[in-house]
Amino acid sequence: MDERVDILDEQGKPTGESCLKSEAHRKGLLHPTIHVWLYTPDGRVLIQQRGENKATHPLLWDVSVAGHVSAGEEIITAAIREVEEEVGLTISESDLEPLGTFKAIHKISENFIDAELHHIFLCKLQVPLNQLKKQENEVADLALVPLFKFAEETWGLASMGKYVPHGPTYYKTIIKEIKNRT
């Protein structure tokens, strides 16, 4: 869906302007997104395999839930909405633990520069995997992996080509924060 997104300046502050997501991507304009990492109390992390028709990184494994923040939408509202849309889980603001932001700029092609400010949250997953309902057009698969295996595959980048390339600093932060809570 080509929704409107707010445009941010280099420091991540709203400029007061918005445009279609496709235009933001075409021009490389910084815009807000959410990343919600779901984890279990026993130290497993939910990962999603991106749909085969995604414009970026199709069929690679990624954050539990990710999505764009619509123009004028509150960050927390977008996070709650995306969790419901992508994995069919109803959560509330109190379930989300903010970790901060991470700026990511990826040049996909000459006409596609993905410039995003990820607002990152942790959320404890308190239902079994089989109770989640993936969004068919966005998510190819869902899996729960032990944190140590996830760390091995992303931190050491042993499985390049399996995961979206967020980079070691990003993955190290997520792994450390989940480990501190399990």
Secondary structure by P-SEA (a helix, b strand, c coil): cbbbbbbbccccccccccccaaaaaaabbbbbbbbbbbbcccbbbbbbccccccccccccccccbbbbbcccccaaaaaaaaaaaacccccccccccccbbbbbbbccccccccccccbbbbbbbcccccccccccccccccccccaaaaaaaccccccccccccccaaaaaaaaaaaaaac
